[in-house]
């Protein structure tokens, strides 16, 4: 969160400095405002800004929502697997439950800091491998019902592995740099143009130019915050996995696990 905030402030500071320099060096006269700049160039720049910003926000929002939905599914799969262990042989079920708890705890503790850097932790990979090994080592003998329970547990741990891959993909997802660059550069032009056309001496022009600046700056900030689902003001936390871990105690009481 701190690094993201620093990045946002640096980008806004650079935009402000660039804007001031452009206004001072390339002031726009009344003739230019009524000519090609006001009738052709300004509308084109505004269109580029709106299109690029809309694309960036949609991509970022969809990445964020997809990551949140995937985390909810992962917690639900872990809970279903924990319930499934109640039908397994007691010792083997206890081993799977212990490994499942360890996997979720490792994901919360070690994965989340790394996901802010667009990666997963090797500790999480190791914990998942232990869980898969304990599930595949379940021996049900010749009992068809127990074999079906083992098959269910194997499918659920396979789903967990697939959801971990999806979480890695979500951590690596980002708004295309060309879209971010187009939105940022065009945002600078959209902010600068009203000041370059001369707002001095008119309170109405100053008010609307400042309002335009605030609005454009806010959209740029939001765009930067949506670049990674696991950082920024809208960051997705491990709340779903933490809730699943808390629910395991209630499942233990329901299935009589010690």
C-alpha positions in Angstrom: 0.0 0.0 0.0 2.8 2.4 0.9 4.7 1.8 -2.3 1.5 2.2 -4.4 0.8 5.5 -2.7 4.3 6.8 -3.3 4.0 5.8 -7.0 0.7 7.6 -7.3 2.0 10.8 -5.7 5.1 10.7 -7.9 3.0 10.4 -11.1 0.7 13.2 -10.0 3.7 15.4 -9.1 5.3 14.8 -12.5 2.0 15.6 -14.2 1.7 18.9 -12.3 5.3 19.9 -13.1 4.9 19.0 -16.8 1.6 20.8 -16.9 3.1 24.0 -15.5 6.0 23.9 -17.9 3.7 23.4 -20.9 1.3 26.2 -19.9 4.2 28.6 -19.4 6.0 27.8 -22.7 3.1 27.1 -25.0 0.2 29.4 -24.0 -2.7 29.3 -26.4 -4.0 32.6 -27.9 -7.7 33.4 -28.5 -7.1 32.8 -32.2 -5.7 29.4 -31.6 -8.5 28.5 -29.2 -11.1 29.4 -31.9 -9.1 27.6 -34.6 -7.7 24.1 -35.0 -6.7 23.7 -31.4 -10.2 24.4 -30.0 -12.2 22.7 -32.7 -10.1 19.7 -33.7 -7.1 19.0 -31.5 -8.8 19.4 -28.1 -11.8 17.1 -28.9 -9.4 14.5 -30.3 -7.2 14.6 -27.2 -10.4 14.3 -25.0 -11.6 11.3 -27.0 -8.3 9.5 -26.7 -8.3 10.2 -22.9 -11.9 8.9 -22.5 -11.3 5.8 -24.6 -8.0 4.9 -22.9 -9.2 5.6 -19.4 -12.4 3.6 -20.0 -10.4 0.6 -21.3 -8.0 0.8 -18.4 -10.7 1.0 -15.8 -12.7 -1.8 -17.3 -9.7 -4.1 -17.5 -8.5 -3.2 -14.0 -12.0 -3.6 -12.5 -12.5 -7.0 -14.2 -9.1 -8.2 -13.0 -10.0 -7.1 -9.5 -13.4 -8.8 -9.5 -12.1 -12.0 -11.1 -9.4 -12.2 -8.4 -12.1 -11.7 -5.7 -14.4 -14.4 -7.1 -11.5 -16.8 -7.5 -10.5 -16.3 -3.8 -14.1 -17.0 -2.7 -14.2 -20.2 -4.8 -10.8 -21.3 -3.3 -12.1 -20.8 0.2 -15.3 -22.8 -0.6 -13.2 -25.7 -2.1 -11.0 -25.8 1.0 -14.1 -25.9 3.2 -15.6 -28.7 1.1 -12.4 -30.7 1.3 -12.3 -30.3 5.1 -15.8 -31.6 5.3 -14.9 -34.6 3.1 -12.2 -35.7 5.5 -14.9 -36.7 8.0 -15.7 -39.7 5.8 -12.1 -40.8 5.5 -10.2 -43.2 7.9 -9.6 -41.4 11.1 -5.8 -41.2 11.0 -5.6 -40.3 7.4 -8.4 -37.8 7.6 -6.6 -36.1 10.5 -3.4 -35.8 8.4 -5.3 -34.3 5.5 -7.0 -31.8 7.8 -3.7 -30.8 9.4 -2.1 -30.3 5.9 -5.1 -28.3 4.7 -4.9 -26.0 7.7 -1.1 -25.6 7.1 -1.7 -24.8 3.4 -4.3 -22.1 4.1 -2.2 -20.6 6.9 0.9 -20.6 4.6 -1.1 -18.9 1.8 -2.3 -16.1 4.2 1.1 -15.6 5.8 3.5 -16.1 2.9 1.6 -15.7 -0.3 -0.1 -12.3 0.2 3.1 -10.3 0.7 4.6 -11.9 -2.5 1.4 -11.4 -4.5 1.8 -7.7 -4.1 4.9 -8.2 -6.1 3.0 -10.4 -8.6 4.3 -13.8 -7.4 3.4 -16.6 -5.1 5.6 -18.0 -2.3 7.6 -21.2 -2.6 6.3 -22.1 1.0 2.8 -22.2 -0.4 3.8 -24.5 -3.2 5.5 -26.8 -0.7 2.5 -26.8 1.6 0.1 -27.6 -1.3 2.4 -30.5 -2.4 2.2 -32.0 1.1 -1.5 -31.7 1.0 -1.8 -33.4 -2.3 0.6 -36.2 -1.1 -1.5 -36.9 2.0 -4.7 -37.0 -0.1 -3.3 -39.3 -2.7 -1.8 -41.6 0.1 -5.3 -42.3 1.5 -5.9 -46.1 1.6 -9.5 -47.2 1.5 -9.0 -50.9 1.0 -11.8 -52.6 -0.8 -14.6 -50.4 0.5 -16.4 -48.8 -2.5 -17.9 -46.1 -0.4 -14.6 -45.1 1.0 -13.0 -45.2 -2.4 -15.7 -42.7 -3.6 -14.8 -40.4 -0.7 -11.2 -40.6 -1.6 -12.0 -39.8 -5.2 -14.0 -36.7 -4.0 -11.1 -35.6 -1.9 -8.7 -35.9 -4.8 -10.9 -33.9 -7.0 -11.2 -31.2 -4.4 -7.4 -30.9 -3.9 -7.0 -30.8 -7.7 -9.5 -27.9 -7.7 -7.4 -26.2 -5.0 -4.3 -26.6 -7.1 -6.1 -25.1 -10.1 -7.3 -22.2 -8.0 -3.8 -21.5 -6.8 -2.7 -21.2 -10.5 -5.6 -18.8 -11.1 -4.5 -16.8 -8.1 -1.0 -16.6 -9.5 -2.5 -15.4 -12.8 -4.5 -12.8 -11.0 -1.5 -11.6 -9.2 0.4 -11.3 -12.5 -2.5 -9.5 -14.3 -2.1 -5.9 -15.1 -3.5 -3.1 -17.2 -1.6 -3.0 -20.5 1.2 -0.5 -20.3 0.2 1.1 -23.6 -3.3 1.8 -22.2 -1.9 3.3 -19.0 0.6 5.4 -20.9 -2.1 6.7 -23.4 -4.5 7.5 -20.5 -1.8 9.3 -18.5 -0.4 11.4 -21.3 -3.8 12.3 -22.7 -4.9 13.1 -19.1 -2.0 15.6 -18.9 -3.2 17.3 -22.1 -6.8 17.4 -20.9 -5.8 19.1 -17.7 -3.4 21.5 -19.3 -5.5 22.7 -22.2 -8.0 24.8 -20.2 -5.1 26.6 -18.4 -3.2 27.0 -21.6 -6.2 28.7 -23.2 -6.1 31.3 -20.5 -8.1 31.2 -17.3 -6.7 34.3 -15.7 -9.2 36.9 -14.9 -12.2 34.7 -15.1 -13.5 33.0 -11.9 -15.8 30.7 -13.9 -13.0 29.5 -16.1 -10.7 29.0 -13.1 -13.4 27.0 -11.3 -14.2 24.7 -14.2 -10.5 24.2 -15.0 -9.7 23.2 -11.4 -12.7 20.9 -11.3 -11.5 19.3 -14.5 -8.1 18.9 -13.0 -9.5 17.2 -9.9 -11.7 14.8 -11.9 -8.9 13.8 -14.3 -6.4 13.3 -11.4 -8.9 11.1 -9.5 -9.4 8.9 -12.5 -5.6 8.5 -13.0 -5.2 7.6 -9.3 -8.0 5.0 -9.6 -6.4 3.6 -12.8 -3.1 3.1 -11.0 -4.7 1.5 -8.0 -6.5 -1.0 -10.2 -3.3 -2.2 -11.8 -2.8 -5.0 -9.3 -5.7 -6.7 -7.5 -3.7 -7.2 -4.4 -2.3 -3.7 -3.8 -3.8 -0.2 -3.4 -7.0 1.1 -1.9 -9.1 -1.7 -3.4 -6.6 -4.5 -2.6 -8.1 -7.9 -2.1 -7.0 -9.4 1.3 -7.0 -13.0 2.4 -10.3 -12.6 4.4 -12.0 -15.5 2.6 -9.2 -17.9 3.5 -9.1 -16.6 7.1 -12.8 -17.1 7.4 -12.4 -20.7 6.1 -9.7 -21.4 8.7 -12.0 -20.1 11.4 -14.8 -22.4 10.1 -12.6 -25.4 10.4 -13.0 -25.4 14.1 -16.8 -25.6 13.8 -16.4 -28.5 11.3 -14.2 -30.3 13.7 -17.0 -30.1 16.3 -19.6 -31.3 13.8 -17.6 -34.3 12.6 -16.2 -35.1 16.0 -12.6 -34.6 15.1 -10.1 -34.0 17.8 
